[in-house]
């Protein structure tokens, strides 16, 4: 869009130059110093060619060129006071930059938006009024028209920038959707089929085998929902909810949940992510510690942040175990806990020693 506008400015300059040349030929006999009109017309033509070349490269569309463009055109217009003469200007003869002087105003509007265009329009309009020397309705019309053009072009540039950003975002979403579809096909051909097989083979068994089949069925349903994009009804992530309403169900004979006396109000999306991170921490305890291991969940509600600590008295974690697990592709802590809290601009601290239990502290700013 921006490139099209710069090409339109170049076309406008050339058309305006032709119009200026026609007016000079027709009115030169009325000028106070007609012989000087031709060098100025030559300068106008040379500057038109130069700016057409200069503005064609995005790297050259910088303040020095824009300022020089404005000053040169203002100089050509100012020379009209001497070359055309006060009498000819008062009788309605145009300046030597008539119509051509709008080009730098549009260039400033394209490069700097509405503010840049308005600044250039005011500078050019003031020069035009001073050169003409009459301060009536007709004298101000040109300035008003330039201001309107600057506002319109500046607004168009802003709209074009927003449209470009949305287009880029749409392209990114399309690429992400295609990647998701590819992954969904791969998962369907491997993981989902295995989970479905485990569910079918173990559905009629008792004990741990039956429990394993049930869990496989639940994970198959959850994974199928994820890869197909069919989620539950959308939740208003900005509506507030009580974090404890999400954490209290985790309390059991082995899990103690301690919280402030009042409700811990957070945006629903934030509370859901914190609860999911806590669930991941509790799941790690169930996976790696002995049955019946005691776990304490402590919630601290402070003005600047909400901190949730999950502490167990289990076997602990070896110093390099987390990094080793991430290297092996086991991303439970890296993504389910640290990833979620990092997305909320929070921090995670894990303190653990073999045989002395583990404490996971998650702090999320309000």
Secondary structure as UniProt FT lines:
FT   HELIX           2..27
FT   HELIX           28..30
FT   TURN            32..34
FT   HELIX           35..54
FT   TURN            55..56
FT   HELIX           58..60
FT   HELIX           63..83
FT   HELIX           86..90
FT   TURN            91..92
FT   TURN            96..101
FT   HELIX           102..132
FT   HELIX           137..187
FT   HELIX           188..192
FT   HELIX           193..202
FT   TURN            203..204
FT   HELIX           207..228
FT   TURN            237..238
FT   STRAND          240..242
FT   HELIX           243..247
FT   HELIX           248..250
FT   STRAND          255..258
FT   STRAND          265..267
FT   HELIX           268..288
FT   TURN            291..292
FT   STRAND          295..301
FT   STRAND          305..312
FT   TURN            319..320
FT   HELIX           321..327
FT   TURN            328..329
FT   HELIX           332..339
FT   HELIX           340..343
FT   TURN            344..345
FT   STRAND          347..352
FT   TURN            354..355
FT   STRAND          358..365
//
